[in-house]
Amino acid sequence: EPEVTQTPSHQVTQMGQEVILRCVPISNHLYFYWYRQILGQKVEFLVSFYNNEISEKSEIFDDQFSVERPDGSNFTLKIRSTKLEDSAMYFCASSWGVGETQYFGPGTRLLVL
Amino acid sequence: AQSVTQPDIHITVSEGASLELRCNYSYGATPYLFWYVQSPGQGLQLLLKYFSGDTLVQGIKGFEAEFKRSQSSFNLRKPSVHWSDAAEYFCAVLSPGGDDKIIFGKGTRLHILP
């Protein structure tokens, strides 16, 4: 069964450093998403992406964040200058249409020191 | 604004016992409803979903959920739990025809006693 994959599974970085989280969505899906889950809190929507542009973003997704689909398979989330409060589990998801089931990857646990 | 409430933060049941996890939502119309499960160190796996039609939906791993419009609820059930069901369970909603973001509840952590 096709699945969403994410790399790395864990990332430790120093405050102020740039990180790139990578995702490979399910191959025939057209819509891509990033969510995050701070430890002990609920999963929160960050951004949705379709046709090479952002469809919607939350208040969390400020200028420090960016997303890109650099080729036909990868979908990345970049945090330009990490802050301590960016420490969280970041989930990528994909779906084939708006309002359709979103399938989630295993997550990348980011720790900012 | 849409919201999802899972009133139980932790639930403990004995292996073989039945299970019901509660979920209530707040939304002007009937949203799309989901249950996801997150095992320790794992991602979010879709257990089941409700879009329309039969209000009792069957999912994977022997789980089912019932949509009750009058109660704005979508409770998850399993007749007999297994030790491997120990995980965190998230109820979630998506607005049909609206924005494309899933709103999650805070989750219920299920503990299984041997």
Contacts between the chains, C-beta under 8 A, distances in Angstrom:
chain1	res1	chain2	res2	distance
A	4	B	43	7.9
A	6	B	43	7.8
A	31	B	100	6.7
A	33	B	100	7.8
A	33	B	101	7.5
A	35	B	102	7.5
A	41	B	106	7.4
A	42	B	90	7.8
A	42	B	104	5.0
A	42	B	105	6.6
A	42	B	106	4.7
A	42	B	107	6.7
A	43	B	44	7.2
A	43	B	90	6.6
A	43	B	92	7.9
A	43	B	102	7.8
A	43	B	104	4.3
A	44	B	104	7.6
A	45	B	101	3.9
A	45	B	102	6.5
A	45	B	103	7.5
A	48	B	100	5.2
A	48	B	101	6.4
A	55	B	100	6.4
A	56	B	99	5.6
A	56	B	100	6.5
A	56	B	101	6.4
A	58	B	101	7.4
A	91	B	43	6.4
A	91	B	44	6.3
A	93	B	102	8.0
A	95	B	100	8.0
A	98	B	100	4.9
A	99	B	32	6.5
A	99	B	94	6.3
A	99	B	95	7.9
A	99	B	96	5.2
A	99	B	97	6.7
A	99	B	100	6.6
A	101	B	34	7.5
A	101	B	46	6.4
A	101	B	49	5.9
A	102	B	94	7.8
A	102	B	102	6.0
A	103	B	46	6.8
A	104	B	36	7.2
A	104	B	43	5.2
A	104	B	44	3.9
A	104	B	45	7.5
A	104	B	46	7.7
A	105	B	43	5.4
A	106	B	42	6.0
A	106	B	43	3.6
A	107	B	42	8.0
A	107	B	43	4.9
A	107	B	44	7.9
